[in-house]
Amino acid sequence: MKKNIETECVHSAKIKYELRDVSPPIHLSSTFYFKSAQEGGELFDGKKNGYIYTRISNPTIKLLEETIKNLEKGEKALCFASGMGAISALILGVLKQGEKVIFSEPLYGGTHALFKRLKEKGFFEFKGIKASEFEEKLKKEIDKNTKLIYIETPANPTLDIIDIEEVAKIAKEKGIFLAVDNTFATPYHQNPLELGSDFVIHSMTKYLGGHTDLIGGALIGKKEILEEIDKEERAHIGAVLSPFNAWLVLRGIKTLAVRMKAHSENARTLANFLNEHPKVEKVFYPGLENFKGHKVAKKQMRNGFSGMLSFIHKNGKKGAMKFIDSLKLCVKAVSLGAVETLVEHPASMTHSTLSEEELIKAGIHPGLIRISVGIENIEDIIRDIERALSKS
Ligand SMILES: *Cc1c(COP(=O)(O)O)cnc(C)c1O
């Protein structure tokens, strides 16, 4: 039966259990016994006996993988202990030594640090292109060693928008893979696989979990290649999600659509407020009509533009620090996609692994403040932010 996204979120994780649970059980077992011949099993035949060991496979994790596969409209999904675990498995699974990844800048700080490390070790090549000029510069950077294009849209923390369809077309022409980190948009707002991408990445720690109580990641894409990554990189590098965290994400997903609706409505209202405020130099939010990526965002996103925004404080880094420190309701913390409004300073917090030069190249201004707008009453959020702005 065809389901709309709100229904999919609530009903995707259904399995017929003998005990008829409506909420799925948590299978915490690390190991599963082999059925004897009398029970219809075959001695030492893992395939016939089903689940063997939780690092290889587990029913609760499997149920979450089915759910995410449905939400992202992929052929297969794999879950990991973290978003970084998913990204590592993708890079190690797809690339051979010396092959190259072209990525958009800025990127999530951890992803950027991983790429830098793998490059310094001499394993692979990585080449960054500024997200704001990605589509026009991409073709020139693709050479015979290029295997993967890796992008974030909306990007972290500048909210730059990249045209997924256009990049996917170039990737297909050149016979290389495209991976999109869809953490900021979530499947409520955007489905990159439907726009031609080969892989989707999620940090489930953020909106999919939604309640600041777990770390988890996912990789979604074509069956054949994900089966290989499942057997090799996922099982043997071992960044395996815990069954309990899988269950927490399953629970989080049930309310994903209603949360995203609240996040995106609140973010739109806050973006409009900041856009008019004298202490604000510039607002980055894909839903603003004067934002550079607005047209493309409107084309490839739906139901709004998610709950992430950032802005440059008129008084630069000093103003930004003072502002964040003056907040009373909003929480001064990294991470995002929480029900609470989270505020941070990218240059000194999430993106502090970047050098000053790299920060400038990635377009991360010292006065930039990132806000993950929560689902509190927007008037309360604005009152807190207005007060903090007046003090900075
Ligand atoms: C948080 C995040 C990651 C990394 O995910 P973890 O779950 O923290 O490992 C990757 N990409 C983006 C966009 C993120 O926000």
The ligand as an ORCA input file, in Angstrom:
! r2SCAN-3c Opt
* xyz 0 1
  C      26.532     14.656     13.335
  C      26.774     14.576     11.894
  C      27.574     13.573     11.337
  C      28.283     12.531     12.202
  O      27.379     11.750     12.896
  P      27.675     11.073     14.347
  O      26.427     10.343     14.614
  O      27.972     12.170     15.304
  O      28.862     10.180     14.134
  C      27.719     13.537      9.972
  N      27.139     14.454      9.175
  C      26.374     15.454      9.670
  C      25.755     16.427      8.744
  C      26.164     15.543     11.037
  O      25.423     16.548     11.521
*
